[in-house]
Amino acid sequence: MSSNTLVLLACVAVAVVLLLGLVNMMRGGSANVSQKLMRLRVLLQFLAIVLIMGVVWWRSA
């Protein structure tokens, strides 16, 4: 699997969790579920940034 594919998958995962959280909030769903989804989004964003920085570092070496 190429690094481009991994970065794309990480970004898509962040977007999907963000949209699920927003849809849950707009439908008036459980605030607890929205909070868990937003925490998961933050974690996925952190992992995506680490992955992107790793790919940039690896390509520059």
OpenMM code with the backbone's topology and positions (N, CA, C; nanometers):
from openmm import Vec3, app, unit

residues = "MET SER SER ASN THR LEU VAL LEU LEU ALA CYS VAL ALA VAL ALA VAL VAL LEU LEU LEU GLY LEU VAL ASN MET MET ARG GLY GLY SER ALA ASN VAL SER GLN LYS LEU MET ARG LEU ARG VAL LEU LEU GLN PHE LEU ALA ILE VAL LEU ILE MET GLY VAL VAL TRP TRP ARG SER ALA".split()
positions = [
    Vec3(0.0854, -0.1178, 0.0000),
    Vec3(0.0000, 0.0000, 0.0000),
    Vec3(0.0895, 0.1235, 0.0000),
    Vec3(0.0635, 0.2145, -0.0894),
    Vec3(0.1490, 0.3328, -0.1000),
    Vec3(0.1168, 0.4346, 0.0092),
    Vec3(0.2115, 0.5247, 0.0284),
    Vec3(0.1920, 0.6274, 0.1314),
    Vec3(0.0774, 0.7213, 0.0935),
    Vec3(0.0585, 0.7446, -0.0357),
    Vec3(-0.0541, 0.8294, -0.0776),
    Vec3(-0.1872, 0.7678, -0.0369),
    Vec3(-0.1975, 0.6369, -0.0504),
    Vec3(-0.3208, 0.5676, -0.0150),
    Vec3(-0.3454, 0.5746, 0.1355),
    Vec3(-0.2395, 0.5574, 0.2142),
    Vec3(-0.2541, 0.5651, 0.3593),
    Vec3(-0.2993, 0.7037, 0.4043),
    Vec3(-0.2409, 0.8074, 0.3451),
    Vec3(-0.2799, 0.9441, 0.3801),
    Vec3(-0.4252, 0.9685, 0.3403),
    Vec3(-0.4633, 0.9228, 0.2232),
    Vec3(-0.6019, 0.9393, 0.1782),
    Vec3(-0.6989, 0.8671, 0.2715),
    Vec3(-0.6666, 0.7450, 0.3112),
    Vec3(-0.7529, 0.6702, 0.4025),
    Vec3(-0.7652, 0.7391, 0.5376),
    Vec3(-0.6561, 0.7949, 0.5866),
    Vec3(-0.6601, 0.8662, 0.7149),
    Vec3(-0.7507, 0.9881, 0.7054),
    Vec3(-0.7396, 1.0623, 0.5965),
    Vec3(-0.8232, 1.1822, 0.5789),
    Vec3(-0.9701, 1.1453, 0.5617),
    Vec3(-0.9973, 1.0386, 0.4894),
    Vec3(-1.1360, 0.9936, 0.4708),
    Vec3(-1.1942, 0.9476, 0.6040),
    Vec3(-1.1149, 0.8794, 0.6845),
    Vec3(-1.1634, 0.8343, 0.8158),
    Vec3(-1.2017, 0.9535, 0.9030),
    Vec3(-1.1204, 1.0578, 0.9014),
    Vec3(-1.1515, 1.1789, 0.9777),
    Vec3(-1.2814, 1.2412, 0.9277),
    Vec3(-1.2956, 1.2511, 0.7964),
    Vec3(-1.4157, 1.3122, 0.7387),
    Vec3(-1.5413, 1.2318, 0.7719),
    Vec3(-1.5326, 1.0995, 0.7663),
    Vec3(-1.6487, 1.0149, 0.7941),
    Vec3(-1.6930, 1.0310, 0.9390),
    Vec3(-1.5976, 1.0281, 1.0319),
    Vec3(-1.6333, 1.0417, 1.1738),
    Vec3(-1.6904, 1.1809, 1.2007),
    Vec3(-1.6337, 1.2826, 1.1368),
    Vec3(-1.6859, 1.4184, 1.1519),
    Vec3(-1.8305, 1.4259, 1.1031),
    Vec3(-1.8571, 1.3710, 0.9862),
    Vec3(-1.9933, 1.3746, 0.9323),
    Vec3(-2.0911, 1.2951, 1.0195),
    Vec3(-2.0478, 1.1800, 1.0702),
    Vec3(-2.1353, 1.1024, 1.1593),
    Vec3(-2.1700, 1.1820, 1.2850),
    Vec3(-2.0718, 1.2505, 1.3398),
    Vec3(-2.0974, 1.3328, 1.4583),
    Vec3(-2.1921, 1.4478, 1.4297),
    Vec3(-2.1709, 1.5129, 1.3158),
    Vec3(-2.2573, 1.6257, 1.2794),
    Vec3(-2.4002, 1.5801, 1.2524),
    Vec3(-2.4160, 1.4681, 1.1834),
    Vec3(-2.5494, 1.4148, 1.1548),
    Vec3(-2.6194, 1.3787, 1.2849),
    Vec3(-2.5455, 1.3174, 1.3773),
    Vec3(-2.6052, 1.2815, 1.5061),
    Vec3(-2.6519, 1.4060, 1.5816),
    Vec3(-2.5727, 1.5118, 1.5785),
    Vec3(-2.6119, 1.6349, 1.6483),
    Vec3(-2.7312, 1.7011, 1.5808),
    Vec3(-2.7335, 1.7036, 1.4459),
    Vec3(-2.8428, 1.7692, 1.3747),
    Vec3(-2.9749, 1.6947, 1.3929),
    Vec3(-2.9697, 1.5638, 1.4066),
    Vec3(-3.0917, 1.4856, 1.4266),
    Vec3(-3.1380, 1.4861, 1.5717),
    Vec3(-3.0620, 1.5497, 1.6578),
    Vec3(-3.0995, 1.5539, 1.7981),
    Vec3(-3.0701, 1.4240, 1.8697),
    Vec3(-2.9661, 1.3544, 1.8234),
    Vec3(-2.9291, 1.2276, 1.8847),
    Vec3(-2.8649, 1.2471, 2.0208),
    Vec3(-2.8184, 1.1390, 2.0744),
    Vec3(-2.7581, 1.1390, 2.2074),
    Vec3(-2.6335, 1.2276, 2.2098),
    Vec3(-2.6281, 1.3143, 2.3093),
    Vec3(-2.5108, 1.4004, 2.3247),
    Vec3(-2.3884, 1.3177, 2.3597),
    Vec3(-2.4088, 1.2073, 2.4282),
    Vec3(-2.2978, 1.1198, 2.4645),
    Vec3(-2.2330, 1.0590, 2.3398),
    Vec3(-2.3148, 1.0187, 2.2433),
    Vec3(-2.2625, 0.9616, 2.1182),
    Vec3(-2.1874, 1.0685, 2.0407),
    Vec3(-2.2421, 1.1887, 2.0334),
    Vec3(-2.1747, 1.2979, 1.9633),
    Vec3(-2.0399, 1.3279, 2.0273),
    Vec3(-2.0355, 1.3286, 2.1586),
    Vec3(-1.9106, 1.3562, 2.2296),
    Vec3(-1.8060, 1.2487, 2.2002),
    Vec3(-1.8479, 1.1216, 2.1987),
    Vec3(-1.7547, 1.0132, 2.1680),
    Vec3(-1.7042, 1.0228, 2.0246),
    Vec3(-1.7931, 1.0583, 1.9318),
    Vec3(-1.7519, 1.0723, 1.7925),
    Vec3(-1.6542, 1.1883, 1.7744),
    Vec3(-1.6776, 1.2974, 1.8428),
    Vec3(-1.5865, 1.4110, 1.8301),
    Vec3(-1.4503, 1.3803, 1.8927),
    Vec3(-1.4496, 1.3026, 2.0005),
    Vec3(-1.3215, 1.2608, 2.0592),
    Vec3(-1.2471, 1.1671, 1.9645),
    Vec3(-1.3207, 1.0776, 1.9006),
    Vec3(-1.2606, 0.9884, 1.8023),
    Vec3(-1.2052, 1.0682, 1.6851),
    Vec3(-1.2765, 1.1732, 1.6442),
    Vec3(-1.2293, 1.2585, 1.5347),
    Vec3(-1.0966, 1.3240, 1.5705),
    Vec3(-1.0852, 1.3737, 1.6926),
    Vec3(-0.9611, 1.4381, 1.7357),
    Vec3(-0.8464, 1.3370, 1.7325),
    Vec3(-0.8715, 1.2153, 1.7796),
    Vec3(-0.7687, 1.1121, 1.7780),
    Vec3(-0.7277, 1.0785, 1.6345),
    Vec3(-0.8260, 1.0627, 1.5463),
    Vec3(-0.7958, 1.0325, 1.4069),
    Vec3(-0.7213, 1.1468, 1.3395),
    Vec3(-0.7552, 1.2707, 1.3732),
    Vec3(-0.6823, 1.3847, 1.3174),
    Vec3(-0.5368, 1.3810, 1.3621),
    Vec3(-0.5129, 1.3505, 1.4890),
    Vec3(-0.3765, 1.3413, 1.5390),
    Vec3(-0.2991, 1.2348, 1.4626),
    Vec3(-0.3596, 1.1171, 1.4469),
    Vec3(-0.2931, 1.0095, 1.3743),
    Vec3(-0.2688, 1.0457, 1.2280),
    Vec3(-0.3637, 1.1151, 1.1664),
    Vec3(-0.3470, 1.1563, 1.0276),
    Vec3(-0.2319, 1.2566, 1.0136),
    Vec3(-0.2211, 1.3493, 1.1062),
    Vec3(-0.1128, 1.4474, 1.1012),
    Vec3(0.0215, 1.3795, 1.1209),
    Vec3(0.0286, 1.2858, 1.2162),
    Vec3(0.1535, 1.2121, 1.2382),
    Vec3(0.1900, 1.1341, 1.1128),
    Vec3(0.0925, 1.0704, 1.0504),
    Vec3(0.1170, 0.9952, 0.9276),
    Vec3(0.1646, 1.0858, 0.8149),
    Vec3(0.0993, 1.1985, 0.7981),
    Vec3(0.1384, 1.2930, 0.6924),
    Vec3(0.2795, 1.3445, 0.7154),
    Vec3(0.3109, 1.3809, 0.8384),
    Vec3(0.4463, 1.4294, 0.8692),
    Vec3(0.5495, 1.3183, 0.8473),
    Vec3(0.5145, 1.1949, 0.8803),
    Vec3(0.6050, 1.0833, 0.8563),
    Vec3(0.6305, 1.0623, 0.7075),
    Vec3(0.5283, 1.0737, 0.6271),
    Vec3(0.5427, 1.0584, 0.4822),
    Vec3(0.6288, 1.1717, 0.4260),
    Vec3(0.6064, 1.2929, 0.4709),
    Vec3(0.6873, 1.4057, 0.4249),
    Vec3(0.8342, 1.3852, 0.4627),
    Vec3(0.8580, 1.3414, 0.5861),
    Vec3(0.9949, 1.3176, 0.6314),
    Vec3(1.0598, 1.2057, 0.5504),
    Vec3(0.9839, 1.0961, 0.5275),
    Vec3(1.0370, 0.9808, 0.4547),
    Vec3(1.0705, 1.0166, 0.3102),
    Vec3(0.9874, 1.0973, 0.2465),
    Vec3(1.0119, 1.1358, 0.1080),
    Vec3(1.1270, 1.2340, 0.0935),
    Vec3(1.1524, 1.3112, 0.1970),
    Vec3(1.2607, 1.4089, 0.1869),
    Vec3(1.3966, 1.3459, 0.2157),
    Vec3(1.3969, 1.2265, 0.2729),
    Vec3(1.5241, 1.1609, 0.3078),
    Vec3(1.5901, 1.0973, 0.1871),
] * unit.nanometer
topology = app.Topology()
chain = topology.addChain("A")
for resn in residues:
    res = topology.addResidue(resn, chain)
    for name in ("N", "CA", "C"):
        topology.addAtom(name, app.Element.getBySymbol(name[0]), res)
